[in-house]
Amino acid sequence: MGCRSNFADTTDLQLALVGAGSEPVASDSMADVYVINTCTVTDSAEKEVRSHIKAAKKKGGRVVVTGCLASIGSEVFKDLGAEDIVVPLGNRAALLKAILLGEGEGSGEVKELKRGDRHTSKDINAPLGEALVEPTGKLGESSLRKRFHLRVQEGCDNFCTFCIIPFTRGKVVSRSIERIRTDMELLESRGFEEVVLTGTHLGGYGQDNDSSLLELLEKISLFKNRPKRIRLSSLDPDDVDFKLIDFIAEESSFCHHLHICLQALDSKILKLMNRPYTLEHALSLLDYSRKRLPVSSLGSDLITGFPGETAEIFDSQASLLEELPLSYLHVFPYSERVGTAATRLDGEVPMVERKRRAHRLRSISERKQREFARSFIDKKIELVLETVTENNEVVEIKGTTREFVDAMVVIPKNDMAKFALMSPLGKCLEVSARSYLESKEILVCEL
């Protein structure tokens, strides 16, 4: 469930459990222990957790709950039995003990949220482990992502008014350069050719140890053994400056793709969100990125219907969005989360209006995304191969380009000699983009 951090948590935990002799199975299979890695970014996430708990209890076996919701507690955990355990984030030893031995204490009772009581992860420098398989392999019945998401930090100290994550993920803590180097070497030896650097607040890397994200990237660029392509996950505008953009523009191993989370395009709304940057700074980053990275994917997150967002403010944001050099957007209608400061703000926007506004911005995003993808037609592109799908007469091999565009190679089944020329999944392949298939929102390429 949940975000990139949750996915990284799940992968790390699977590797540790496989290394200890356990065998992961599919979520709909019978198991001795059911581990539920929870999300709590919205109130609706708790309903999904309750559904997973009930499904697990029906199958029998013990239930161990971890993740963000486990860190702050919830009424949904009352559905658990006496043999079940709730383990907050930040203590892998306790989590493994609960899963493997059934030992531990944790009822998941609701906690009072206090900034001074936040935890610091004890697990940040745990290695990936030798149980890591190649991109085409599986951990039990679970496949790995072909573009590996490697966590380099944990925690967030920003306290945006709409977000509960600083309380669930704890204080900022960064992985050591040597541990990141070791994991990079392991990923390269297993055959991964793209790694996505991720974290709760990726731009916060180094805040706890007098370092910085730029310093980390500079050191990664000097690693002799590492995956071919390095991609950054989401960044906040206050974590990006011209020097970081210059570095990505000049260092060929880093993908020309920046996802800068604006959240709003209005100064008043940014202030209500407690975002630590000005609109002017955010817009200057987009402008400079497009100049230094002319053929790059620029993405962002936007929230619609935040308290105080009047119709006039929204219309102004939509008009500004049309002019910005963005390639795509992730748009979210504002969703209340109990315990966050935003729930106490005036100017509530009805949910139906939040969704209407989100639909309008998504329409703009879809057009920008199509235009950006079509700009690669008749050009050579490099993609990491991720999935293979067989249809009646063709085989479709899909992947992601350096510039974060979905692309596929279509091979007729009567021409399987071409299929033999394809790289294995997880590997990079240079192809020629020939057209854009709007029904699937994907570039169609040929060898």
Secondary structure, 3 states (H helix, E strand, C coil): CCCHHHHHHHHHHHHHHHHCCCCCCCCCCCCCEEEEEECCCCHHHHHHHHHHHHHHHHHCCEEEEEEHHHHHCCHHHHHCCCCCEECCCCCHHHHHHHHHHCCCCCCCCCCCCCHHHCCCCCCCCCCCCCCCCCCCCEECCEECCCCEEEEEEECCCCCCCCCCHHHHCCCCEECCHHHHHHHHHHHHHHCCCEEEEEECCHHHCCCCCCCCHHHHHHHHHCCCCCCCEEEECCECHHHCCHHHHHHHHHCCCECCEEEECCECCCHHHHHHHCCCCCHHHHHHHHHHHHHHCCCCEEEEEEEECCCCCCHHHHHHHHHHHHHCCCCEEEEEECCCCCCCHHHHCCCCCCHHHHHHHHHHHHHHHHHHHHHHHHCCCCCEEEEEEEEEEECCCEEEEEEEECCCCEEEEEEEHHHHHHHHHCCCCCCEEEEEEEEEECCCCEEEEEC
